[in-house]
C-alpha cells in the first residue's frame, strides 16, 4: 500500500512541475513606450492596448497585441535567466494590414521597429519591460 501512495505522490508532483508556466505568460496592458534616446513616447489618450503572452514550445513564447491592427511576434528565451532578467531574441512582427488612425499607426511603427531589437525582458512585480533599442513597458 505504501508503494501505491508513493507512486501517486510522485505522479502528482511530476505533473505539477510539468504544468508550471512561464512568469511572463498572461494578459498585459501597454503602459509606456520609450525610444532609443530614453524619451517616453505618448500613447493615444483614452485607449488601452492589451498584450497576450502565451507559451508556444519549450523556451518559446508568442506575443499578440492589438493596437489598430493585430500584431504578433515570437519571443525565444536565451540561456538560463531569471524572471527578473531574462535574455531573449524577439522575432519580426507580423500584422494585419489595415490603415489605422495616425496616433495608432505611430505606436504600431514604434513596436514594429523596436521588437526585433529587444534582447532582454525584466520582470518587476506587475511590470514587464522589454529592453532593446528602446523599451516597451507592460503592466498587469
C-alpha positions as CSV (number, residue, x, y, z in Angstrom):
1,X,0.0,0.0,0.0
2,X,2.8,2.4,0.8
3,X,4.3,1.9,-2.7
4,X,0.9,3.0,-4.3
5,X,0.8,6.1,-2.1
6,X,4.4,6.9,-3.0
7,X,3.7,6.4,-6.7
8,X,0.6,8.7,-6.5
9,X,2.6,11.4,-4.8
10,X,5.4,11.1,-7.4
11,X,2.9,11.4,-10.3
12,X,1.1,14.4,-8.8
13,X,4.4,16.2,-8.1
14,X,5.8,15.5,-11.6
15,X,2.6,16.7,-13.2
16,X,2.5,19.9,-11.2
17,X,6.1,20.7,-12.2
18,X,5.4,20.0,-15.8
19,X,2.4,22.3,-15.8
20,X,4.4,25.2,-14.4
21,X,4.1,28.2,-16.7
22,X,6.4,31.0,-17.5
23,X,6.0,34.0,-15.3
24,X,5.7,36.1,-18.4
25,X,2.5,34.3,-19.6
26,X,-0.7,36.2,-19.3
27,X,-2.6,39.3,-20.2
28,X,-0.7,42.6,-20.0
29,X,-1.5,46.3,-20.7
30,X,0.8,48.5,-22.8
31,X,1.8,51.1,-20.2
32,X,4.7,53.0,-21.8
33,X,7.0,53.1,-24.8
34,X,10.4,54.7,-24.6
35,X,12.6,55.4,-27.6
36,X,16.3,54.7,-28.0
37,X,17.2,58.1,-26.6
38,X,15.2,57.3,-23.4
39,X,12.3,59.7,-24.3
40,X,8.8,58.5,-23.3
41,X,6.6,58.5,-26.3
42,X,2.9,59.4,-25.9
43,X,0.3,56.7,-26.2
44,X,-3.1,57.7,-27.6
45,X,-5.3,59.1,-24.9
46,X,-8.4,57.2,-23.8
47,X,-7.2,53.9,-25.4
48,X,-5.9,50.8,-23.8
49,X,-3.9,48.1,-25.5
50,X,-3.9,44.5,-24.4
51,X,-0.9,42.2,-25.0
52,X,-1.2,38.4,-24.5
53,X,1.8,36.3,-24.0
54,X,1.4,32.5,-24.3
55,X,3.8,29.6,-24.2
56,X,4.4,28.1,-27.6
57,X,7.2,25.5,-27.2
58,X,9.9,24.9,-24.6
59,X,11.8,28.2,-24.4
60,X,9.5,30.0,-26.9
61,X,6.7,32.4,-26.2
62,X,4.2,34.1,-28.5
63,X,3.0,37.6,-28.0
64,X,-0.1,39.2,-29.6
65,X,-1.0,42.8,-29.2
66,X,-3.8,44.8,-30.8
67,X,-3.1,48.5,-31.4
68,X,-5.1,49.4,-34.6
69,X,-4.0,46.1,-36.3
70,X,-3.4,42.7,-34.7
71,X,0.3,42.3,-34.2
72,X,2.1,39.1,-33.4
73,X,5.7,38.1,-32.7
74,X,7.8,35.3,-31.2
75,X,10.0,35.5,-28.1
76,X,12.8,33.0,-27.7
77,X,14.3,32.7,-24.3
78,X,18.1,32.6,-24.5
79,X,20.2,30.9,-21.8
80,X,19.5,30.5,-18.1
81,X,18.0,33.7,-16.9
82,X,15.8,34.6,-14.0
83,X,12.3,36.1,-14.2
84,X,13.8,39.4,-13.1
85,X,16.2,39.4,-16.0
86,X,16.0,37.1,-19.0
87,X,17.9,37.3,-22.2
88,X,15.7,36.9,-25.2
89,X,15.5,37.2,-29.0
90,X,12.3,38.6,-30.5
91,X,11.3,37.8,-34.0
92,X,9.9,40.2,-36.6
93,X,6.4,41.5,-36.2
94,X,3.5,40.1,-38.3
95,X,0.5,42.3,-38.6
96,X,-2.8,42.7,-40.3
97,X,-2.5,45.4,-42.9
98,X,-5.4,47.9,-42.2
99,X,-4.6,51.6,-42.0
100,X,-5.4,52.8,-38.5
101,X,-5.7,56.4,-37.4
102,X,-2.3,58.3,-37.3
103,X,-1.8,58.1,-33.5
104,X,-2.3,54.3,-33.5
105,X,-0.1,53.9,-36.6
106,X,2.7,55.7,-34.8
107,X,2.6,53.2,-31.9
108,X,2.5,50.3,-34.4
109,X,5.5,51.6,-36.3
110,X,7.4,52.0,-33.0
111,X,6.6,48.4,-31.9
112,X,7.5,47.0,-35.3
113,X,10.8,48.8,-35.2
114,X,11.6,48.1,-31.6
115,X,10.5,44.5,-31.0
116,X,13.2,42.9,-33.3
117,X,15.9,44.8,-31.3
118,X,14.7,43.5,-27.9
119,X,17.4,41.4,-26.1
120,X,16.1,41.3,-22.5
121,X,12.9,41.0,-20.5
122,X,12.8,42.4,-17.0
123,X,10.0,41.4,-14.6
124,X,9.5,43.6,-11.5
125,X,6.2,42.7,-9.7
126,X,3.4,43.5,-12.1
127,X,5.7,45.4,-14.6
128,X,7.3,43.6,-17.6
129,X,9.9,45.7,-19.5
130,X,11.1,44.6,-22.9
131,X,14.6,46.2,-23.5
132,X,16.3,46.8,-26.8
133,X,16.8,49.9,-28.9
134,X,14.0,51.5,-26.9
135,X,11.8,49.9,-24.3
136,X,8.2,48.6,-24.1
137,X,6.7,48.5,-20.6
138,X,3.7,46.3,-20.0
139,X,1.8,46.1,-16.7
140,X,-0.8,43.7,-15.3
